[in-house]
Amino acid sequence: MSGLAANLIDEDYGPVAHFFAANGVAAPKIAWDPSGDDAGANFLGFLVEFWRRGRGGAPWPPESAIDPVDLRPALGSLLVCEPLEDLSDFRIRLYGSRLALSMGRDLTGAHVSDIDPGSYITTFYLACYRAVAIRGAALFTRHNPSKASFASEINRLLLPFGPAGRVSRILVGVDSIARRPLGRPNWTKQN
């Protein structure tokens, strides 16, 4: 397990803040077991309540609770990941249409490590996925990425699903504030 994942699990956020600072960005906001208020009044708040209802008295809901009809308010902004056996990476089984438009590519079938290989944000994302898979709890993060990112703010809600004793899917809601309108190319003034 990576050091950042262990820090997240232990709620020791100092090393996470230092990691972000070393990459020239502000530390993220991190909340385990977020409420709808933590996630916001948008579709992320809806997802928190959906996940809580689905789990009942269990630590997390079963995979069968991931139903597109029930998730309609959030569909385009969701991704569903499947952990590799050793948690070294996570295969993206579904990548929402709004996310694909924001990123300029569809990552369905890719791995989380393919998002921006070797970048600080991919390292952080993998740590978050590992932490959720191990701890088996919902995780909310908010961060302001580097200027190279498509967004000026990214809010993510990671929700574990699976059979008793093992997280086999992580449903992720992503709410971002784009730096430019979705689907619009970077216009440059030509001389």
FENQUIMO-V684253 format. One record per residue. N is the residue number from 1. PSI is psi in whole degrees, -180 to 180 (* if undefined). Layout:
n;psi
N;PSI
N;PSI
//
This chain:
n;psi
1;140
2;156
3;-40
4;-38
5;-44
6;-41
7;-43
8;-46
9;-42
10;0
11;36
12;90
13;-3
14;-51
15;-31
16;-45
17;-42
18;-41
19;-45
20;-45
21;-39
22;-19
23;14
24;23
25;156
26;152
27;147
28;160
29;136
30;133
31;121
32;148
33;56
34;153
35;172
36;-33
37;-39
38;-43
39;-25
40;169
41;-3
42;-157
43;-20
44;-39
45;-41
46;-43
47;-38
48;-49
49;-39
50;-47
51;-43
52;-43
53;-41
54;-29
55;-22
56;-123
57;0
58;165
59;-32
60;161
61;161
62;161
63;-36
64;-16
65;-14
66;89
67;120
68;-34
69;-44
70;-22
71;9
72;-43
73;-16
74;-3
75;-52
76;-16
77;24
78;152
79;150
80;125
81;149
82;123
83;142
84;160
85;-41
86;7
87;20
88;-21
89;175
90;126
91;132
92;108
93;-28
94;133
95;113
96;152
97;-37
98;-38
99;-43
100;-40
101;-43
102;-44
103;-18
104;16
105;151
106;124
107;11
108;129
109;-16
110;-178
111;159
112;-37
113;-15
114;-9
115;-55
116;79
117;130
118;-3
119;161
120;-37
121;-37
122;-39
123;-45
124;-45
125;-46
126;-40
127;-42
128;-46
129;-44
130;-45
131;-43
132;-42
133;-36
134;-47
135;-29
136;35
137;160
138;144
139;132
140;134
141;146
142;128
143;158
144;104
145;177
146;164
147;-19
148;-14
149;157
150;-16
151;155
152;-19
153;138
154;123
155;128
156;140
157;117
158;124
159;121
160;146
161;156
162;-179
163;167
164;130
165;-8
166;125
167;119
168;-12
169;147
170;119
171;127
172;124
173;133
174;122
175;117
176;156
177;111
178;146
179;-25
180;163
181;142
182;137
183;-4
184;131
185;160
186;111
187;132
188;145
189;127
190;138
191;*
//
